[in-house]
Amino acid sequence: MARFIFRRLAFAIVTLWLVVSAAFFLIRAAPGGPFDGERRLPPAIEKNLLASYHLDEPLPVQYWRYLRMVGGGDLGPSFKQKDFTVNELISAGLPISLGLGISAFLLALLLGTSLGTFAALGHDTFRDRFLSGLATLGLAFPPLIVAPILVLVFAVGLAWLPAGGHSSPKHYVLPTIALSLPYIAAFARLSRIGCLEALGLPHVTTARAKGLSHPRLIFQHVFPSAFVPVLSFSGPAAAALLAGSMVVEEVFSLPGLGRYFVQGAINRDYTLVMGTVLVYAVLILTLNFLVDLLYGRLDPRVRSEMVASND
């Protein structure tokens, strides 16, 4: 087990370094710079600005300087928001993105698995076909389309909920629904398939033949097997919900990491883009690592691989 964890951690560290390196060189290869504007700065002022942020140094020197800085926990100053460091901006935006992502993930997981299980238990009935159709339809509407529609209906038309901001829990209702809708559909489809496969397993058939009560049959025998594909999708889904909130944050004016990433990319704010990419990468790798550990608890094949890796 210890060797399995060590291998996963080593893989995560190498992956993180590759992501940071790729982002560092790609953002600098993009046209424009952090101090470009509609009116070009005088050459002397532009030269002093580049020197103050070490942007006049050769690219390998800048890269090595940035790695040392990140290794010490410093993500650098923001080139555009000069009163704040990237650490301060991320500290302000991360709780908002995490709150939105966790809310959307929990809603998608609970509602999606409930709908999928409910559909599977009525296999080949109108209920099953109706819920399966809704799940397929939900996959066809990304947050980019759903978010403006929700604002138009529930904020502008009915005036039930605010259209933007983050000052109260009500401000997070529409963003959470918009972000979670495709994942509710995905979890519903996965849980339905998992339940149908679990209901046909020999030990489930034997338990049913012995007269085990329906609730005990579902919770003790069906759910553990049916939840494996759901769990395997949970890591990428949680990561996608956290990283994919940038569109929703823009629509609902939430000052989270996604909005900082978009603004940083538009303004060529190198350090802000790098900081958000680094945080997203750490979150994604951490979530995938936790899912690997939980997956080994539920799937005997993965558990045997963990044990074999120590031999």
URQUI-V951660 format. One record per residue. NEAR is the number of other ideal C-beta (glycine too) atoms within 8 Angstrom. Layout:
NEAR / NEAR
This chain:
8 / 6 / 8 / 11 / 9 / 8 / 9 / 10 / 9 / 8 / 8 / 12 / 8 / 8 / 10 / 12 / 8 / 8 / 11 / 14 / 9 / 8 / 12 / 11 / 10 / 8 / 12 / 8 / 5 / 7 / 2 / 5 / 6 / 11 / 9 / 7 / 6 / 2 / 4 / 5 / 9 / 5 / 6 / 6 / 8 / 11 / 9 / 8 / 11 / 10 / 9 / 6 / 9 / 9 / 10 / 6 / 8 / 5 / 8 / 6 / 9 / 11 / 11 / 8 / 10 / 11 / 9 / 8 / 10 / 11 / 6 / 6 / 6 / 8 / 13 / 11 / 9 / 14 / 13 / 10 / 8 / 7 / 3 / 9 / 10 / 14 / 10 / 8 / 14 / 14 / 7 / 9 / 13 / 11 / 7 / 14 / 14 / 9 / 9 / 17 / 13 / 8 / 11 / 15 / 14 / 8 / 12 / 15 / 11 / 8 / 12 / 16 / 13 / 8 / 14 / 19 / 14 / 10 / 15 / 15 / 8 / 9 / 9 / 5 / 7 / 5 / 9 / 13 / 9 / 8 / 14 / 11 / 8 / 11 / 17 / 10 / 9 / 12 / 10 / 5 / 9 / 6 / 12 / 6 / 8 / 12 / 15 / 8 / 8 / 12 / 13 / 8 / 9 / 9 / 14 / 7 / 7 / 6 / 5 / 5 / 9 / 9 / 8 / 8 / 8 / 8 / 4 / 5 / 5 / 7 / 14 / 11 / 9 / 15 / 17 / 12 / 11 / 14 / 15 / 15 / 12 / 11 / 15 / 15 / 15 / 14 / 17 / 18 / 13 / 13 / 18 / 16 / 11 / 15 / 14 / 10 / 10 / 13 / 10 / 7 / 10 / 5 / 7 / 14 / 9 / 8 / 11 / 9 / 6 / 6 / 5 / 9 / 6 / 5 / 6 / 9 / 13 / 11 / 8 / 10 / 15 / 13 / 11 / 9 / 12 / 15 / 12 / 12 / 11 / 14 / 11 / 9 / 11 / 11 / 12 / 8 / 13 / 11 / 12 / 9 / 15 / 14 / 11 / 11 / 18 / 13 / 11 / 16 / 18 / 10 / 12 / 15 / 9 / 15 / 10 / 14 / 16 / 16 / 13 / 14 / 14 / 10 / 11 / 15 / 10 / 6 / 10 / 13 / 14 / 11 / 12 / 18 / 13 / 16 / 14 / 14 / 12 / 14 / 11 / 12 / 12 / 9 / 11 / 11 / 11 / 9 / 12 / 12 / 11 / 9 / 12 / 11 / 9 / 9 / 12 / 11 / 7 / 9 / 9 / 5 / 6 / 10 / 10 / 8 / 10 / 11 / 9 / 7 / 10 / 9 / 4
